Amino acid sequence: MKRPSDEYLAKLRAEYPKGTRVQLIEMIDEQAPPPGTKGTVYDVDDMGSLLTHWDSGCGLNLIPEKDKFTKLESVTTIC
């Protein structure tokens, strides 16, 4: 598998910074969390995978070009 360009990685890291919340739509993997599972991105690796801590405890990473997911909007609390 070819390493993505630095420009592509920079774009992913800007779009999915640490703490970004995502929700899975579909992942083709026997060990994938079920659709609808939410998780938190904690990094983007050098292959362009979104390293994700799933709320279900699963540790599979998202592959933006293969997996279907949505980025959840951040909620800001004003005190």
TORTOR-997634 format. One record per residue: residue number from 1; residue in three letters; x, z, y of N, C-alpha, C in turn. Coordinates in nm, 4 decimals, always signed. Each point is the difference from the previous one (the first is absolute). Layout:
<sites>
SITE    n  res       npx       npz       npy      capx      capz      capy       cpx       cpz       cpy
SITE  NUM  ala         X         Z         Y         X         Z         Y         X         Z         Y
...
</sites>
This chain:
<sites>
SITE    n  res       npx       npz       npy      capx      capz      capy       cpx       cpz       cpy
SITE    1  met   +0.0834   +0.0000   -0.1178   -0.0834   +0.0000   +0.1178   +0.0880   +0.0000   +0.1242
SITE    2  lys   -0.0309   -0.0889   +0.0916   +0.0802   -0.0153   +0.1209   -0.0349   +0.1078   +0.1031
SITE    3  arg   +0.1024   +0.0536   +0.0636   -0.0195   +0.1017   +0.1039   -0.0645   -0.0649   +0.1209
SITE    4  pro   -0.1033   +0.0654   +0.0574   -0.0652   -0.0536   +0.1205   +0.0958   +0.0003   +0.1195
SITE    5  ser   -0.0325   -0.0814   +0.0979   +0.0825   -0.0080   +0.1209   -0.0085   +0.1303   +0.0792
SITE    6  asp   +0.1014   +0.0225   +0.0805   +0.0016   +0.1184   +0.0861   -0.1184   -0.0018   +0.0974
SITE    7  glu   -0.0380   -0.1192   +0.0460   -0.1128   -0.0122   +0.0927   -0.1308   +0.0431   -0.0679
SITE    8  tyr   -0.0196   -0.0423   -0.1247   -0.1208   +0.0371   -0.0733   -0.0045   +0.1513   -0.0234
SITE    9  leu   +0.1132   +0.0583   -0.0390   +0.0066   +0.1444   -0.0231   -0.0276   +0.0773   +0.1288
SITE   10  ala   +0.0542   -0.0476   +0.1099   -0.0232   +0.0669   +0.1291   -0.1484   -0.0051   +0.0356
SITE   11  lys   -0.0645   -0.1137   -0.0266   -0.1439   -0.0136   +0.0271   -0.0795   +0.0990   -0.0843
SITE   12  leu   +0.0311   +0.0092   -0.1302   -0.0693   +0.0945   -0.0875   +0.0205   +0.1436   +0.0463
SITE   13  arg   +0.1224   +0.0339   +0.0350   +0.0299   +0.1374   +0.0431   -0.0707   +0.0345   +0.1301
SITE   14  ala   -0.0188   -0.0981   +0.0863   -0.0729   +0.0242   +0.1242   -0.1502   +0.0136   -0.0259
SITE   15  glu   -0.0513   -0.0792   -0.0931   -0.1434   +0.0029   -0.0294   -0.0406   +0.1198   -0.0856
SITE   16  tyr   +0.0926   +0.0467   -0.0863   -0.0292   +0.1115   -0.0906   +0.1043   +0.1107   +0.0140
SITE   17  pro   +0.0051   +0.0658   +0.1165   +0.0970   +0.1091   +0.0168   -0.0369   +0.1190   -0.0884
SITE   18  lys   +0.0950   +0.0894   -0.0165   -0.0232   +0.1215   -0.0781   -0.1266   +0.0690   +0.0492
SITE   19  gly   -0.0851   +0.0371   -0.0965   -0.1239   +0.0686   +0.0336   -0.1223   -0.0900   +0.0052
SITE   20  thr   +0.0202   -0.1320   -0.0100   -0.1130   -0.0933   +0.0019   -0.0886   +0.0237   -0.1214
SITE   21  arg   -0.1297   +0.0099   +0.0237   -0.0958   +0.0187   -0.1090   -0.0522   -0.1361   -0.0445
SITE   22  val   -0.0097   -0.0170   -0.1325   -0.0480   -0.1237   -0.0599   -0.1049   +0.0327   -0.1056
SITE   23  gln   -0.0819   -0.1003   -0.0332   -0.0990   +0.0150   -0.1065   +0.0116   -0.1210   -0.0917
SITE   24  leu   +0.0114   +0.0276   -0.1283   +0.0179   -0.1051   -0.0997   -0.1303   -0.0752   -0.0242
SITE   25  ile   +0.0106   -0.1319   -0.0054   -0.1115   -0.0853   -0.0394   +0.0236   -0.0468   -0.1434
SITE   26  glu   +0.1215   -0.0528   -0.0264   +0.0316   -0.0474   -0.1351   +0.1510   -0.0038   -0.0205
SITE   27  met   +0.0424   +0.0478   -0.1164   +0.1399   -0.0050   -0.0403   +0.0002   -0.0399   -0.1476
SITE   28  ile   +0.0729   -0.1060   -0.0321   +0.0051   -0.0468   -0.1380   +0.1114   +0.0752   -0.0720
SITE   29  asp   -0.0354   +0.1141   -0.0552   +0.0947   +0.0824   -0.0754   -0.0825   +0.0983   -0.0825
SITE   30  glu   +0.0361   +0.0166   -0.1253   -0.0740   +0.0903   -0.0881   -0.0011   +0.1434   +0.0505
SITE   31  gln   +0.1025   +0.0393   +0.0735   +0.0117   +0.1381   +0.0471   -0.0452   +0.0162   +0.1449
SITE   32  ala   -0.0629   -0.1034   +0.0552   -0.0424   +0.0034   +0.1402   -0.1085   +0.1037   +0.0221
SITE   33  pro   +0.0006   +0.0609   +0.1180   -0.1125   +0.0881   +0.0340   -0.1268   -0.0844   +0.0119
SITE   34  pro   -0.1157   +0.0611   -0.0136   -0.1243   -0.0771   +0.0096   -0.0235   -0.0542   +0.1409
SITE   35  pro   -0.0733   -0.1118   +0.0092   -0.0351   -0.0521   +0.1320   -0.0678   +0.1088   +0.0831
SITE   36  gly   +0.0311   -0.0005   +0.1283   -0.0559   +0.1005   +0.0902   +0.0916   +0.1187   +0.0221
SITE   37  thr   +0.1037   +0.0134   -0.0845   +0.0941   +0.1112   +0.0155   +0.0751   -0.0149   +0.1319
SITE   38  lys   +0.0157   +0.1113   +0.0699   +0.0727   +0.0007   +0.1271   +0.1400   +0.0563   -0.0214
SITE   39  gly   +0.0913   -0.0407   +0.0872   +0.1368   +0.0478   -0.0099   +0.0692   -0.0057   +0.1346
SITE   40  thr   +0.1232   +0.0519   +0.0015   +0.0797   +0.0055   +0.1217   +0.1331   -0.0697   -0.0236
SITE   41  val   +0.0304   -0.0978   +0.0845   +0.1279   -0.0712   -0.0084   +0.1083   +0.0933   +0.0535
SITE   42  tyr   +0.1098   +0.0116   -0.0776   +0.1098   +0.0832   +0.0486   +0.1275   -0.0790   +0.0266
SITE   43  asp   +0.0018   -0.1299   -0.0354   +0.1164   -0.0832   +0.0294   -0.0289   -0.1428   -0.0436
SITE   44  val   +0.0837   -0.0927   +0.0454   -0.0008   -0.1387   -0.0476   +0.1398   -0.0244   -0.0544
SITE   45  asp   +0.0079   -0.0379   -0.1287   +0.1332   -0.0196   -0.0585   +0.0556   -0.1380   +0.0348
SITE   46  asp   +0.1236   -0.0271   -0.0426   +0.0682   -0.1248   +0.0338   -0.0573   -0.1222   -0.0703
SITE   47  met   -0.0943   +0.0191   -0.0926   -0.0678   -0.1125   -0.0649   -0.1376   -0.0249   +0.0629
SITE   48  gly   -0.0370   +0.0821   +0.0977   -0.1260   -0.0180   +0.0706   -0.1175   +0.0720   -0.0635
SITE   49  ser   +0.0266   +0.0896   -0.0945   -0.1072   +0.0797   -0.0590   -0.0323   +0.1171   +0.0914
SITE   50  leu   -0.1301   +0.0323   +0.0078   -0.0422   +0.1169   +0.0762   +0.0032   +0.1196   -0.0931
SITE   51  leu   +0.0925   +0.0916   +0.0235   +0.0119   +0.1195   -0.0824   -0.1142   +0.0926   +0.0409
SITE   52  thr   -0.0861   +0.0301   -0.0963   -0.1267   +0.0660   +0.0303   -0.0221   +0.1225   -0.0864
SITE   53  his   -0.0382   +0.1095   +0.0627   -0.0462   +0.1194   -0.0709   -0.1519   -0.0110   -0.0052
SITE   54  trp   -0.0539   -0.0233   -0.1202   -0.1445   -0.0112   -0.0155   -0.0617   +0.1384   -0.0092
SITE   55  asp   -0.1187   +0.0151   +0.0569   -0.0692   +0.1285   -0.0016   -0.0290   +0.0456   -0.1434
SITE   56  ser   -0.0077   -0.0946   -0.0936   -0.0270   +0.0318   -0.1406   +0.1238   +0.0493   -0.0744
SITE   57  gly   +0.1173   -0.0084   +0.0646   +0.1237   +0.0417   -0.0640   +0.0796   -0.1151   -0.0579
SITE   58  cys   -0.0575   -0.1183   -0.0026   +0.0683   -0.1191   -0.0519   +0.1191   -0.0331   +0.0892
SITE   59  gly   +0.1039   -0.0575   -0.0582   +0.1182   -0.0316   +0.0778   +0.0327   -0.1477   +0.0101
SITE   60  leu   -0.0948   -0.0892   -0.0348   +0.0288   -0.1429   +0.0071   +0.0042   -0.0477   +0.1447
SITE   61  asn   +0.0936   -0.0902   +0.0290   +0.0165   -0.0540   +0.1338   -0.0873   -0.1228   +0.0193
SITE   62  leu   -0.0383   -0.0255   +0.1229   -0.0765   -0.1195   +0.0332   +0.0942   -0.1163   +0.0251
SITE   63  ile   -0.0376   -0.1166   -0.0498   +0.0736   -0.1229   +0.0276   -0.0915   -0.0849   +0.0871
SITE   64  pro   +0.0298   -0.0097   +0.1299   -0.0911   -0.0670   +0.0926   -0.0392   -0.1425   -0.0399
SITE   65  glu   +0.0872   -0.0729   -0.0648   -0.0296   -0.1387   -0.0363   -0.0864   -0.0105   -0.1254
SITE   66  lys   -0.0141   +0.1094   -0.0765   -0.0740   -0.0039   -0.1263   -0.1215   +0.0915   -0.0022
SITE   67  asp   +0.0136   +0.1193   +0.0514   -0.1074   +0.0996   -0.0068   -0.0957   -0.0165   +0.1169
SITE   68  lys   -0.1254   +0.0387   -0.0237   -0.1003   -0.0053   +0.1055   -0.0287   +0.1428   +0.0456
SITE   69  phe   +0.0116   +0.0204   +0.1301   -0.0220   +0.1330   +0.0573   -0.0346   -0.0170   +0.1459
SITE   70  thr   -0.0487   +0.1063   +0.0578   -0.0312   -0.0018   +0.1422   +0.0709   +0.1159   +0.0691
SITE   71  lys   +0.0393   -0.0245   +0.1212   +0.0625   +0.1032   +0.0827   -0.1133   +0.0753   +0.0680
SITE   72  leu   +0.0009   +0.1303   -0.0127   -0.1048   +0.0826   +0.0593   +0.0366   +0.0317   +0.1451
SITE   73  glu   -0.0996   +0.0073   +0.0821   +0.0210   +0.0322   +0.1412   +0.0388   +0.1463   +0.0137
SITE   74  ser   +0.0911   +0.0270   +0.0877   +0.0394   +0.1375   +0.0276   -0.1083   +0.0672   +0.0820
SITE   75  val   -0.0202   +0.1257   -0.0263   -0.0954   +0.0772   +0.0774   +0.0776   +0.0988   +0.0848
SITE   76  thr   -0.0199   -0.0074   +0.1296   +0.0678   +0.0909   +0.0914   -0.0971   +0.1109   +0.0393
SITE   77  thr   +0.0425   +0.1217   -0.0163   -0.0820   +0.1141   +0.0382   +0.0437   +0.0471   +0.1381
SITE   78  ile   -0.0973   +0.0106   +0.0882   +0.0289   +0.0475   +0.1356   -0.0487   +0.1445   +0.0091
SITE   79  cys   +0.0893   +0.0893   +0.0388   -0.0347   +0.1428   +0.0105   -0.0237   +0.0397   +0.1429
</sites>
